[in-house]
Amino acid sequence: MMDNTTDSISRRFNSLQRLYGEKATQQLAQSHVFIAGIGGVGSWVAEALARSGVGQLTLADLDHVAESNINRQVHALGSTVGMAKIEAMAARIADINPECKLNLIDDFVDEQNIDSYLKQYAPHVLLDCTDQVKAKIAMLLTARQHHIPFFMCGGAGGKTDVFSLRYSDLALVKNDNLLGRIRQILRKDHAYPKGSDNKGRALKKPPKMGVNCIWYEQTAQLPDLWVNPDQAPQGLSCAGYGSSMTVTATMGLAVANLTLDTLLKA
């Protein structure tokens, strides 16, 4: 007979088995995903992957839950304010799937540590849910060196139209200042294919850059305060623009779905 824990896990995830098949659910249970940034997007990614029976998750973030996170982050509750985000997320995941192995990194991922983290944890997929340009570029370049599938999230701040969500190569991204800046740096400093000809004219069909991105095509909505020319944007993050759970969660769930497809095709 199965023990109570095994029986409970089977009941929790048997719907996935009916959907994907036994072999696929076993594959997910043996899979490992690294999520950098456990905030408005990353927390929903982690939640979805845990509820999809992924067997191992590495969560990386140095931030703590604040009251201002409650409108959009799944682990942000009155009872979790002040907790490390990775700890609050880990507690949820343990309650969802006690058999999910969790690696917690109380740190921001950057160009100084990403290589060692990927060597140490060896994930099957790396997900970038951060809002820092240098960190995103470092993850992209290092994931390529390690031949790890990689997905990069664009900005969710200032967006309200969930139906403008897109998945494409970085070369095709529009209306995303964060990804636009990354594209510029990759072309200038890392020899990625340019989007213009020798005379500086934009190409109708720019060559692909090989960077998988999830982004919103909608133009970001500026806060009322920024209408005043004396007020300048404080950054490209959700906290600077303002943000909604419907938008951040939609992006996170889309990223999780892409990740599941990648794991099942491996």
VOSEMI-73294 format. One record per residue (C-alpha): residue number from 1; y, z, x. Coordinates in nm, 4 decimals, always signed. Layout:
<atom i="NUM" yy="Y" zz="Z" xx="X"/>
...
***
This chain:
<atom i="1" yy="+0.0000" zz="+0.0000" xx="+0.0000"/>
<atom i="2" yy="+0.3597" zz="-0.0586" xx="+0.1018"/>
<atom i="3" yy="+0.5645" zz="+0.2503" xx="+0.1713"/>
<atom i="4" yy="+0.8673" zz="+0.3243" xx="-0.0440"/>
<atom i="5" yy="+1.1170" zz="+0.1785" xx="+0.2040"/>
<atom i="6" yy="+0.9328" zz="-0.1506" xx="+0.2410"/>
<atom i="7" yy="+0.8865" zz="-0.1760" xx="-0.1335"/>
<atom i="8" yy="+1.2552" zz="-0.1089" xx="-0.1920"/>
<atom i="9" yy="+1.3645" zz="-0.3723" xx="+0.0610"/>
<atom i="10" yy="+1.1323" zz="-0.6241" xx="-0.1027"/>
<atom i="11" yy="+1.2872" zz="-0.5588" xx="-0.4435"/>
<atom i="12" yy="+1.6411" zz="-0.5825" xx="-0.3038"/>
<atom i="13" yy="+1.5882" zz="-0.9260" xx="-0.1550"/>
<atom i="14" yy="+1.3173" zz="-1.0902" xx="-0.3648"/>
<atom i="15" yy="+1.5797" zz="-1.3035" xx="-0.5393"/>
<atom i="16" yy="+1.6573" zz="-1.4619" xx="-0.2015"/>
<atom i="17" yy="+1.2898" zz="-1.5304" xx="-0.1506"/>
<atom i="18" yy="+1.2741" zz="-1.7111" xx="-0.4837"/>
<atom i="19" yy="+1.5786" zz="-1.9155" xx="-0.3846"/>
<atom i="20" yy="+1.5014" zz="-1.9996" xx="-0.0212"/>
<atom i="21" yy="+1.1290" zz="-1.9336" xx="+0.0086"/>
<atom i="22" yy="+0.9356" zz="-1.6718" xx="+0.2031"/>
<atom i="23" yy="+0.9562" zz="-1.8506" xx="+0.5363"/>
<atom i="24" yy="+1.3360" zz="-1.8816" xx="+0.5119"/>
<atom i="25" yy="+1.3903" zz="-1.5170" xx="+0.4216"/>
<atom i="26" yy="+1.1718" zz="-1.4133" xx="+0.7131"/>
<atom i="27" yy="+1.3848" zz="-1.6346" xx="+0.9359"/>
<atom i="28" yy="+1.7021" zz="-1.4679" xx="+0.8104"/>
<atom i="29" yy="+1.5499" zz="-1.1254" xx="+0.8714"/>
<atom i="30" yy="+1.4953" zz="-1.2271" xx="+1.2339"/>
<atom i="31" yy="+1.8469" zz="-1.3694" xx="+1.2767"/>
<atom i="32" yy="+2.1450" zz="-1.2173" xx="+1.4537"/>
<atom i="33" yy="+2.5118" zz="-1.2886" xx="+1.3838"/>
<atom i="34" yy="+2.8121" zz="-1.1670" xx="+1.5841"/>
<atom i="35" yy="+3.1291" zz="-1.1180" xx="+1.3760"/>
<atom i="36" yy="+3.4554" zz="-1.0717" xx="+1.5647"/>
<atom i="37" yy="+3.7208" zz="-0.9193" xx="+1.3393"/>
<atom i="38" yy="+3.6144" zz="-0.6997" xx="+1.0473"/>
<atom i="39" yy="+3.9237" zz="-0.7398" xx="+0.8325"/>
<atom i="40" yy="+4.0286" zz="-0.9444" xx="+0.5310"/>
<atom i="41" yy="+3.7853" zz="-1.2265" xx="+0.6092"/>
<atom i="42" yy="+3.5323" zz="-1.0674" xx="+0.8441"/>
<atom i="43" yy="+3.4495" zz="-0.7738" xx="+0.6178"/>
<atom i="44" yy="+3.3435" zz="-1.0129" xx="+0.3407"/>
<atom i="45" yy="+3.1396" zz="-1.2173" xx="+0.5875"/>
<atom i="46" yy="+2.9549" zz="-0.9049" xx="+0.6991"/>
<atom i="47" yy="+2.8961" zz="-0.7940" xx="+0.3405"/>
<atom i="48" yy="+2.7591" zz="-1.1331" xx="+0.2372"/>
<atom i="49" yy="+2.5283" zz="-1.1662" xx="+0.5369"/>
<atom i="50" yy="+2.3949" zz="-0.8140" xx="+0.4840"/>
<atom i="51" yy="+2.3269" zz="-0.8935" xx="+0.1176"/>
<atom i="52" yy="+2.1547" zz="-1.2149" xx="+0.2289"/>
<atom i="53" yy="+1.8977" zz="-1.0276" xx="+0.4354"/>
<atom i="54" yy="+2.0253" zz="-1.1161" xx="+0.7847"/>
<atom i="55" yy="+1.8370" zz="-0.8766" xx="+1.0100"/>
<atom i="56" yy="+2.0932" zz="-0.8019" xx="+1.2805"/>
<atom i="57" yy="+2.4728" zz="-0.7959" xx="+1.2821"/>
<atom i="58" yy="+2.7107" zz="-0.7230" xx="+1.5666"/>
<atom i="59" yy="+3.0502" zz="-0.6069" xx="+1.4412"/>
<atom i="60" yy="+3.3498" zz="-0.6074" xx="+1.6762"/>
<atom i="61" yy="+3.6906" zz="-0.4600" xx="+1.5929"/>
<atom i="62" yy="+3.9136" zz="-0.1857" xx="+1.7344"/>
<atom i="63" yy="+4.1200" zz="-0.1389" xx="+1.4205"/>
<atom i="64" yy="+4.1038" zz="+0.1421" xx="+1.1623"/>
<atom i="65" yy="+4.1182" zz="+0.1185" xx="+0.7843"/>
<atom i="66" yy="+4.4721" zz="+0.1544" xx="+0.6502"/>
<atom i="67" yy="+4.5994" zz="+0.1876" xx="+0.2951"/>
<atom i="68" yy="+4.7566" zz="-0.1568" xx="+0.3292"/>
<atom i="69" yy="+4.4035" zz="-0.3020" xx="+0.3730"/>
<atom i="70" yy="+4.2809" zz="-0.1851" xx="+0.0333"/>
<atom i="71" yy="+4.4054" zz="-0.4928" xx="-0.1535"/>
<atom i="72" yy="+4.1772" zz="-0.7332" xx="+0.0352"/>
<atom i="73" yy="+3.9129" zz="-0.5751" xx="+0.2629"/>
<atom i="74" yy="+3.5759" zz="-0.4815" xx="+0.1173"/>
<atom i="75" yy="+3.5288" zz="-0.1648" xx="+0.3235"/>
<atom i="76" yy="+3.8833" zz="-0.0406" xx="+0.2619"/>
<atom i="77" yy="+3.8806" zz="+0.2419" xx="+0.0049"/>
<atom i="78" yy="+4.0750" zz="+0.5598" xx="-0.0452"/>
<atom i="79" yy="+3.7779" zz="+0.7440" xx="+0.0991"/>
<atom i="80" yy="+3.7620" zz="+0.5281" xx="+0.4155"/>
<atom i="81" yy="+4.1302" zz="+0.5273" xx="+0.5159"/>
<atom i="82" yy="+4.1510" zz="+0.6274" xx="+0.8821"/>
<atom i="83" yy="+3.7915" zz="+0.5345" xx="+0.9623"/>
<atom i="84" yy="+3.7128" zz="+0.2754" xx="+1.2265"/>
<atom i="85" yy="+3.6568" zz="-0.0525" xx="+1.0428"/>
<atom i="86" yy="+3.3238" zz="-0.1081" xx="+1.2144"/>
<atom i="87" yy="+3.2056" zz="+0.2373" xx="+1.1057"/>
<atom i="88" yy="+3.3176" zz="+0.1879" xx="+0.7448"/>
<atom i="89" yy="+3.1461" zz="-0.1514" xx="+0.7360"/>
<atom i="90" yy="+2.8326" zz="-0.0139" xx="+0.8989"/>
<atom i="91" yy="+2.8053" zz="+0.2550" xx="+0.6319"/>
<atom i="92" yy="+2.8189" zz="-0.0072" xx="+0.3561"/>
<atom i="93" yy="+2.5612" zz="-0.2269" xx="+0.5266"/>
<atom i="94" yy="+2.3226" zz="+0.0646" xx="+0.5808"/>
<atom i="95" yy="+2.3388" zz="+0.1309" xx="+0.2075"/>
<atom i="96" yy="+2.2752" zz="-0.2363" xx="+0.1313"/>
<atom i="97" yy="+1.9944" zz="-0.2958" xx="+0.3790"/>
<atom i="98" yy="+1.8755" zz="+0.0033" xx="+0.5843"/>
<atom i="99" yy="+1.6576" zz="-0.2307" xx="+0.7894"/>
<atom i="100" yy="+1.9536" zz="-0.4329" xx="+0.9163"/>
<atom i="101" yy="+2.0102" zz="-0.3571" xx="+1.2842"/>
<atom i="102" yy="+2.3764" zz="-0.2951" xx="+1.3634"/>
<atom i="103" yy="+2.5540" zz="-0.3220" xx="+1.6978"/>
<atom i="104" yy="+2.9045" zz="-0.1764" xx="+1.6808"/>
<atom i="105" yy="+3.1721" zz="-0.2765" xx="+1.9306"/>
<atom i="106" yy="+3.4807" zz="-0.0559" xx="+1.9069"/>
<atom i="107" yy="+3.6995" zz="-0.3094" xx="+2.0808"/>
<atom i="108" yy="+3.8982" zz="-0.6266" xx="+2.0221"/>
<atom i="109" yy="+3.7193" zz="-0.9339" xx="+2.1542"/>
<atom i="110" yy="+3.9235" zz="-1.1203" xx="+2.4168"/>
<atom i="111" yy="+3.8950" zz="-1.3455" xx="+2.7204"/>
<atom i="112" yy="+3.8063" zz="-1.0484" xx="+2.9404"/>
<atom i="113" yy="+3.4997" zz="-0.9273" xx="+2.7500"/>
<atom i="114" yy="+3.3559" zz="-1.2029" xx="+2.5317"/>
<atom i="115" yy="+3.1269" zz="-1.3419" xx="+2.8027"/>
<atom i="116" yy="+2.9679" zz="-1.0046" xx="+2.8723"/>
<atom i="117" yy="+2.9279" zz="-0.9324" xx="+2.5005"/>
<atom i="118" yy="+2.7519" zz="-1.2614" xx="+2.4359"/>
<atom i="119" yy="+2.5211" zz="-1.2037" xx="+2.7315"/>
<atom i="120" yy="+2.4464" zz="-0.8505" xx="+2.6166"/>
<atom i="121" yy="+2.3845" zz="-0.9212" xx="+2.2481"/>
<atom i="122" yy="+2.2726" zz="-1.2874" xx="+2.2533"/>
<atom i="123" yy="+2.3522" zz="-1.3705" xx="+1.8893"/>
<atom i="124" yy="+2.2295" zz="-1.6825" xx="+1.7127"/>
<atom i="125" yy="+2.5785" zz="-1.7513" xx="+1.5683"/>
<atom i="126" yy="+2.9288" zz="-1.6345" xx="+1.6668"/>
<atom i="127" yy="+3.1963" zz="-1.6045" xx="+1.3964"/>
<atom i="128" yy="+3.5657" zz="-1.5815" xx="+1.4759"/>
<atom i="129" yy="+3.7473" zz="-1.3897" xx="+1.1992"/>
<atom i="130" yy="+4.0400" zz="-1.2814" xx="+1.4176"/>
<atom i="131" yy="+4.4056" zz="-1.3828" xx="+1.4118"/>
<atom i="132" yy="+4.4792" zz="-1.3875" xx="+1.7869"/>
<atom i="133" yy="+4.5203" zz="-1.7245" xx="+1.9578"/>
<atom i="134" yy="+4.3903" zz="-1.6207" xx="+2.3003"/>
<atom i="135" yy="+4.0875" zz="-1.4461" xx="+2.1535"/>
<atom i="136" yy="+3.9972" zz="-1.7445" xx="+1.9378"/>
<atom i="137" yy="+4.0173" zz="-1.9851" xx="+2.2303"/>
<atom i="138" yy="+3.8162" zz="-1.7514" xx="+2.4529"/>
<atom i="139" yy="+3.5403" zz="-1.7249" xx="+2.1911"/>
<atom i="140" yy="+3.5285" zz="-2.1008" xx="+2.1435"/>
<atom i="141" yy="+3.5045" zz="-2.1801" xx="+2.5148"/>
<atom i="142" yy="+3.2508" zz="-1.9052" xx="+2.5861"/>
<atom i="143" yy="+3.0318" zz="-1.9897" xx="+2.2865"/>
<atom i="144" yy="+3.0126" zz="-2.3446" xx="+2.4188"/>
<atom i="145" yy="+2.9065" zz="-2.2223" xx="+2.7602"/>
<atom i="146" yy="+2.6269" zz="-2.0198" xx="+2.5999"/>
<atom i="147" yy="+2.5351" zz="-2.2979" xx="+2.3512"/>
<atom i="148" yy="+2.5910" zz="-2.0657" xx="+2.0551"/>
<atom i="149" yy="+2.6949" zz="-2.2145" xx="+1.7186"/>
<atom i="150" yy="+3.0534" zz="-2.1117" xx="+1.6490"/>
<atom i="151" yy="+3.2851" zz="-2.1114" xx="+1.3477"/>
<atom i="152" yy="+3.6599" zz="-2.0499" xx="+1.3675"/>
<atom i="153" yy="+3.8618" zz="-1.9167" xx="+1.0731"/>
<atom i="154" yy="+4.2162" zz="-2.0265" xx="+1.0077"/>
<atom i="155" yy="+4.4930" zz="-1.8187" xx="+0.8570"/>
<atom i="156" yy="+4.4520" zz="-1.6721" xx="+0.5085"/>
<atom i="157" yy="+4.7929" zz="-1.5055" xx="+0.4988"/>
<atom i="158" yy="+5.0509" zz="-1.6678" xx="+0.2732"/>
<atom i="159" yy="+4.7857" zz="-1.8649" xx="+0.0829"/>
<atom i="160" yy="+4.7205" zz="-1.8407" xx="-0.2911"/>
<atom i="161" yy="+4.5172" zz="-2.1510" xx="-0.3815"/>
<atom i="162" yy="+4.1458" zz="-2.0847" xx="-0.3233"/>
<atom i="163" yy="+4.0661" zz="-2.4435" xx="-0.4194"/>
<atom i="164" yy="+4.2505" zz="-2.5705" xx="-0.1127"/>
<atom i="165" yy="+3.9811" zz="-2.4247" xx="+0.1152"/>
<atom i="166" yy="+3.8510" zz="-2.6824" xx="+0.3631"/>
<atom i="167" yy="+3.5790" zz="-2.7070" xx="+0.6276"/>
<atom i="168" yy="+3.6379" zz="-2.9632" xx="+0.8999"/>
<atom i="169" yy="+3.6827" zz="-3.0360" xx="+1.2656"/>
<atom i="170" yy="+3.9936" zz="-2.8799" xx="+1.4209"/>
<atom i="171" yy="+4.1448" zz="-3.2270" xx="+1.4680"/>
<atom i="172" yy="+4.1817" zz="-3.2655" xx="+1.0901"/>
<atom i="173" yy="+4.3385" zz="-2.9271" xx="+1.0094"/>
<atom i="174" yy="+4.6766" zz="-2.9299" xx="+0.8301"/>
<atom i="175" yy="+4.9248" zz="-2.6617" xx="+0.7248"/>
<atom i="176" yy="+4.7732" zz="-2.3902" xx="+0.9425"/>
<atom i="177" yy="+5.0085" zz="-2.2637" xx="+1.2141"/>
<atom i="178" yy="+4.7390" zz="-2.0558" xx="+1.3815"/>
<atom i="179" yy="+4.4875" zz="-2.3394" xx="+1.4192"/>
<atom i="180" yy="+4.7647" zz="-2.5856" xx="+1.4975"/>
<atom i="181" yy="+4.8703" zz="-2.3750" xx="+1.7944"/>
<atom i="182" yy="+4.5101" zz="-2.3529" xx="+1.9152"/>
<atom i="183" yy="+4.4684" zz="-2.7294" xx="+1.8861"/>
<atom i="184" yy="+4.7824" zz="-2.7813" xx="+2.0931"/>
<atom i="185" yy="+4.6598" zz="-2.5484" xx="+2.3698"/>
<atom i="186" yy="+4.3118" zz="-2.7000" xx="+2.3786"/>
<atom i="187" yy="+4.4569" zz="-3.0487" xx="+2.4196"/>
<atom i="188" yy="+4.7138" zz="-2.9445" xx="+2.6784"/>
<atom i="189" yy="+4.5153" zz="-2.7006" xx="+2.8913"/>
<atom i="190" yy="+4.1463" zz="-2.7699" xx="+2.8288"/>
<atom i="191" yy="+4.1225" zz="-3.1507" xx="+2.8217"/>
<atom i="192" yy="+4.0292" zz="-3.1778" xx="+2.4525"/>
<atom i="193" yy="+4.0872" zz="-3.5252" xx="+2.3025"/>
<atom i="194" yy="+4.4459" zz="-3.5842" xx="+2.1942"/>
<atom i="195" yy="+4.5666" zz="-3.6878" xx="+1.8511"/>
<atom i="196" yy="+4.8188" zz="-3.9412" xx="+1.9778"/>
<atom i="197" yy="+4.8208" zz="-4.2581" xx="+2.1858"/>
<atom i="198" yy="+4.9818" zz="-4.3100" xx="+2.5260"/>
<atom i="199" yy="+5.3198" zz="-4.3618" xx="+2.3590"/>
<atom i="200" yy="+5.2980" zz="-4.0335" xx="+2.1710"/>
<atom i="201" yy="+5.2288" zz="-4.1931" xx="+1.8329"/>
<atom i="202" yy="+4.9966" zz="-3.9970" xx="+1.6053"/>
<atom i="203" yy="+4.6574" zz="-4.1593" xx="+1.5536"/>
<atom i="204" yy="+4.5504" zz="-4.2294" xx="+1.1959"/>
<atom i="205" yy="+4.2020" zz="-4.1062" xx="+1.2826"/>
<atom i="206" yy="+4.2307" zz="-3.8519" xx="+1.5653"/>
<atom i="207" yy="+3.9093" zz="-3.8060" xx="+1.7646"/>
<atom i="208" yy="+3.7027" zz="-3.5027" xx="+1.6747"/>
<atom i="209" yy="+3.7316" zz="-3.2003" xx="+1.8992"/>
<atom i="210" yy="+3.3947" zz="-3.0466" xx="+1.8151"/>
<atom i="211" yy="+3.5454" zz="-2.7238" xx="+1.6756"/>
<atom i="212" yy="+3.4189" zz="-2.6166" xx="+1.3318"/>
<atom i="213" yy="+3.7031" zz="-2.4644" xx="+1.1299"/>
<atom i="214" yy="+3.7430" zz="-2.3072" xx="+0.7872"/>
<atom i="215" yy="+4.1018" zz="-2.3284" xx="+0.6644"/>
<atom i="216" yy="+4.3347" zz="-2.3592" xx="+0.3669"/>
<atom i="217" yy="+4.5251" zz="-2.6843" xx="+0.3200"/>
<atom i="218" yy="+4.7911" zz="-2.5193" xx="+0.1061"/>
<atom i="219" yy="+5.1262" zz="-2.4609" xx="+0.2763"/>
<atom i="220" yy="+5.1783" zz="-2.0910" xx="+0.3434"/>
<atom i="221" yy="+5.4052" zz="-1.9125" xx="+0.0974"/>
<atom i="222" yy="+5.6805" zz="-1.7253" xx="+0.2807"/>
<atom i="223" yy="+5.7723" zz="-1.3712" xx="+0.1730"/>
<atom i="224" yy="+6.1089" zz="-1.3407" xx="-0.0019"/>
<atom i="225" yy="+6.2497" zz="-1.1481" xx="+0.2943"/>
<atom i="226" yy="+6.1987" zz="-1.4478" xx="+0.5214"/>
<atom i="227" yy="+6.4208" zz="-1.6687" xx="+0.3077"/>
<atom i="228" yy="+6.7081" zz="-1.4938" xx="+0.4846"/>
<atom i="229" yy="+6.7621" zz="-1.6783" xx="+0.8167"/>
<atom i="230" yy="+6.8108" zz="-1.3422" xx="+0.9897"/>
<atom i="231" yy="+6.4499" zz="-1.2499" xx="+0.9074"/>
<atom i="232" yy="+6.1849" zz="-1.4038" xx="+1.1333"/>
<atom i="233" yy="+5.8072" zz="-1.4078" xx="+1.0785"/>
<atom i="234" yy="+5.6344" zz="-1.1211" xx="+1.2548"/>
<atom i="235" yy="+5.3238" zz="-1.3199" xx="+1.3334"/>
<atom i="236" yy="+5.0546" zz="-1.5406" xx="+1.1893"/>
<atom i="237" yy="+4.8364" zz="-1.2663" xx="+1.0432"/>
<atom i="238" yy="+4.7798" zz="-1.1669" xx="+0.6821"/>
<atom i="239" yy="+4.9921" zz="-0.8573" xx="+0.7423"/>
<atom i="240" yy="+5.2893" zz="-1.0763" xx="+0.8339"/>
<atom i="241" yy="+5.2664" zz="-1.3250" xx="+0.5490"/>
<atom i="242" yy="+5.1143" zz="-1.1156" xx="+0.2724"/>
<atom i="243" yy="+4.7671" zz="-1.1829" xx="+0.1398"/>
<atom i="244" yy="+4.5267" zz="-1.1644" xx="-0.1512"/>
<atom i="245" yy="+4.1623" zz="-1.0621" xx="-0.1747"/>
<atom i="246" yy="+4.0787" zz="-1.3727" xx="-0.3775"/>
<atom i="247" yy="+4.1811" zz="-1.5864" xx="-0.0805"/>
<atom i="248" yy="+4.0424" zz="-1.3799" xx="+0.2081"/>
<atom i="249" yy="+3.7141" zz="-1.3120" xx="+0.0279"/>
<atom i="250" yy="+3.6701" zz="-1.6784" xx="-0.0662"/>
<atom i="251" yy="+3.7094" zz="-1.7778" xx="+0.2967"/>
<atom i="252" yy="+3.4724" zz="-1.5037" xx="+0.4094"/>
<atom i="253" yy="+3.2024" zz="-1.6011" xx="+0.1610"/>
<atom i="254" yy="+3.2357" zz="-1.9665" xx="+0.2614"/>
<atom i="255" yy="+3.1939" zz="-1.8717" xx="+0.6275"/>
<atom i="256" yy="+2.8857" zz="-1.6657" xx="+0.5392"/>
<atom i="257" yy="+2.7376" zz="-1.9608" xx="+0.3519"/>
<atom i="258" yy="+2.7917" zz="-2.1927" xx="+0.6478"/>
<atom i="259" yy="+2.6282" zz="-1.9314" xx="+0.8697"/>
<atom i="260" yy="+2.3216" zz="-1.9067" xx="+0.6457"/>
<atom i="261" yy="+2.2858" zz="-2.2849" xx="+0.6484"/>
<atom i="262" yy="+2.3072" zz="-2.2839" xx="+1.0280"/>
<atom i="263" yy="+2.0480" zz="-2.0088" xx="+1.0652"/>
<atom i="264" yy="+1.8053" zz="-2.1766" xx="+0.8277"/>
<atom i="265" yy="+1.8368" zz="-2.5106" xx="+1.0051"/>
<atom i="266" yy="+1.7730" zz="-2.3604" xx="+1.3489"/>
***
